[in-house]
Amino acid sequence: MKLQHYNVWSEKGLDRTAYYNALEDVIERKIRVLNLSIGSKEYDPKVKELIDKCLKNNVVVVAAAGDYEDSDPVYPAAFANVIGV
């Protein structure tokens, strides 16, 4: 088994282009399990699209559900068929 690490952070915070590219690469490389130690209360339709593509390509997607005291959804863990932890 091989592990692949993607850095999607810059000195300014989340680099959305790097994040999108990493998700695309997961699909292209046929990675089987994706662990996302990232989450946001902000819905991002592009992330939803790419996560759906991952799921359609049989990628098991596990994502951080957050540690908030409210019940607001945290994405991508809140997407259907994503395992939120």
CORSUL-V692928 format. One record per backbone hydrogen bond with DSSP energy under -0.5 kcal/mol. NH is the residue of the N-H (numbers start at 1). CO is the residue of the C=O. Records with the same first field share a line. If there is no record, write none. Layout:
BEGIN
NH = CO, CO
END
This chain:
BEGIN
8 = 6
10 = 13
13 = 10
15 = 8
16 = 14
19 = 15
20 = 16
21 = 17
22 = 18
23 = 19
24 = 20
25 = 21
26 = 22
27 = 23
28 = 24
29 = 25
30 = 27
31 = 26
34 = 60
35 = 33
36 = 34, 62
37 = 35
38 = 36
40 = 75
43 = 41
45 = 43
48 = 44
49 = 45
50 = 46
51 = 47
52 = 48
53 = 49
54 = 50
55 = 51
56 = 52
57 = 53, 54
58 = 55
59 = 54
60 = 32
61 = 59
62 = 34, 60
63 = 83
64 = 36
75 = 40
77 = 64
78 = 74
79 = 76
82 = 79
83 = 61
84 = 82
85 = 63
END
